Amino acid sequence: MQFVCRNFGLSDMVRRGLAPQEVPLEVLLLDIEAELSIWEQGRQVWSEEAFPVAELAYHLALWLQGPAAGDENFDLDSMQAEEGLIRIVHCDEGWRIGSDFTPNIWTSPIARDVLVAEIKHFDRVVREGIAAMGIDPAFIPEP
């Protein structure tokens, strides 16, 4: 399983004439977007063109830091996207990733350590994409 993130951009911040240093956290989380897809063994499981990847990285980091991360499912509680757009659910065989909007398409179960490694890789890619736009990614907690 792999998160693929490319084509980073700022959705509204530049149009509104705002500099990243001037905006509140919510604006940074929503305005930093990229094409996001989830892949498994060469098969695209899910894709979204303009996804708030900074917000997803932020919430995934908080989820990994939480005391019940090994037991609780993850459901992106986005300020922009509908609930259930990205879900990570625990099953008997491990963890599966999918979306409520494509209920019949989920990744195969993966071990927790594989999931955590992929989330950390996604975090690095998002931080690099944010930094390449001239924005300090420090507003995203370390996973």
C-alpha positions as CSV (number, residue, x, y, z in Angstrom):
1,M,0.0,0.0,0.0
2,Q,1.3,3.4,-0.9
3,F,0.0,7.0,-0.7
4,V,1.1,8.9,-3.8
5,C,1.1,12.7,-3.7
6,R,2.0,15.1,-6.5
7,N,1.3,18.4,-8.1
8,F,1.2,20.5,-4.9
9,G,-0.5,23.9,-5.0
10,L,-2.2,26.5,-3.0
11,S,-5.9,26.6,-3.8
12,D,-7.0,30.1,-2.6
13,M,-4.3,31.7,-0.5
14,V,-2.4,33.3,-3.5
15,R,-5.6,34.4,-5.2
16,R,-6.6,36.2,-2.0
17,G,-3.2,37.9,-1.7
18,L,-2.3,36.2,1.5
19,A,1.2,35.1,2.5
20,P,1.6,31.8,4.4
21,Q,3.0,33.6,7.5
22,E,-0.2,35.7,7.7
23,V,-2.8,32.9,7.7
24,P,-4.3,30.9,10.5
25,L,-3.6,27.1,10.7
26,E,-7.0,26.2,9.3
27,V,-6.2,28.1,6.1
28,L,-2.9,26.4,5.6
29,L,-4.5,23.0,6.2
30,L,-7.2,23.6,3.6
31,D,-5.3,25.6,1.0
32,I,-2.3,23.3,0.6
33,E,-3.6,20.7,-1.9
34,A,-2.2,18.0,-4.1
35,E,-3.3,15.1,-6.2
36,L,-3.6,12.2,-3.8
37,S,-4.0,8.5,-4.7
38,I,-3.8,5.3,-2.8
39,W,-2.1,2.4,-4.6
40,E,-1.7,-1.3,-3.9
41,Q,0.4,-3.7,-6.0
42,G,0.2,-1.5,-9.1
43,R,-3.6,-0.9,-8.7
44,Q,-5.0,2.5,-7.9
45,V,-7.5,2.0,-5.1
46,W,-8.6,5.7,-4.7
47,S,-7.7,9.1,-6.2
48,E,-8.6,12.7,-5.7
49,E,-7.2,15.6,-7.8
50,A,-7.2,18.5,-5.4
51,F,-7.0,17.0,-1.9
52,P,-6.1,18.9,1.3
53,V,-2.9,16.8,1.9
54,A,-1.6,19.1,4.6
55,E,-4.8,18.5,6.6
56,L,-4.6,14.8,6.1
57,A,-0.9,14.7,7.2
58,Y,-1.9,16.8,10.2
59,H,-4.7,14.5,11.3
60,L,-2.7,11.3,10.6
61,A,0.1,12.6,12.8
62,L,-2.4,13.3,15.7
63,W,-3.9,9.8,15.2
64,L,-0.5,8.2,15.4
65,Q,0.3,10.2,18.6
66,G,-3.0,9.2,20.3
67,P,-3.0,6.6,23.0
68,A,-5.6,4.4,21.2
69,A,-4.0,4.6,17.7
70,G,-3.4,0.9,17.7
71,D,-7.1,0.2,18.4
72,E,-9.2,3.0,17.0
73,N,-10.1,3.4,13.3
74,F,-9.1,6.6,11.5
75,D,-11.7,8.7,9.8
76,L,-10.6,12.0,8.3
77,D,-12.5,14.7,10.1
78,S,-11.9,17.3,7.4
79,M,-13.0,21.0,7.4
80,Q,-13.3,20.7,3.6
81,A,-14.0,17.1,2.6
82,E,-16.9,15.0,3.6
83,E,-16.5,12.6,6.5
84,G,-15.5,9.1,5.5
85,L,-13.5,10.3,2.5
86,I,-10.4,8.6,3.8
87,R,-10.7,5.8,6.4
88,I,-8.3,3.4,8.0
89,V,-10.0,0.5,9.7
90,H,-8.8,-2.3,11.8
91,C,-9.8,-5.9,10.8
92,D,-8.8,-9.3,12.0
93,E,-5.9,-9.5,9.4
94,G,-4.5,-5.9,10.0
95,W,-5.5,-2.5,8.7
96,R,-7.3,-1.5,5.5
97,I,-7.5,1.8,3.8
98,G,-10.4,3.0,1.7
99,S,-13.3,5.5,1.5
100,D,-17.0,5.5,2.3
101,F,-17.5,6.9,-1.2
102,T,-16.1,3.7,-2.8
103,P,-17.4,1.1,-0.3
104,N,-16.4,-1.9,-2.3
105,I,-12.8,-0.8,-2.9
106,W,-10.3,-1.2,0.0
107,T,-6.7,-2.1,0.2
108,S,-5.8,-5.6,1.4
109,P,-5.0,-5.8,5.1
110,I,-1.5,-4.7,6.1
111,A,0.4,-4.9,9.4
112,R,0.4,-2.0,11.7
113,D,4.2,-1.4,11.2
114,V,3.7,-1.3,7.4
115,L,0.9,1.2,7.8
116,V,2.9,3.4,10.2
117,A,5.9,3.4,7.8
118,E,3.7,4.4,4.9
119,I,2.1,7.2,6.9
120,K,5.5,8.5,7.9
121,H,6.6,8.4,4.2
122,F,3.5,10.3,3.2
123,D,4.3,12.8,5.9
124,R,7.8,13.3,4.5
125,V,6.5,13.8,0.9
126,V,3.9,16.3,2.1
127,R,6.5,18.3,4.1
128,E,8.9,18.3,1.1
129,G,6.1,19.5,-1.1
130,I,5.1,22.3,1.3
131,A,8.7,23.4,1.8
132,A,9.2,23.5,-2.0
133,M,6.4,26.1,-2.1
134,G,8.4,28.2,0.4
135,I,6.2,27.4,3.4
136,D,7.6,26.0,6.6
137,P,5.9,22.7,7.3
138,A,6.4,22.9,11.0
139,F,2.7,23.5,11.5
140,I,2.2,19.7,11.0
141,P,3.0,17.7,14.1
142,E,5.6,15.0,13.8
143,P,3.9,11.6,13.4
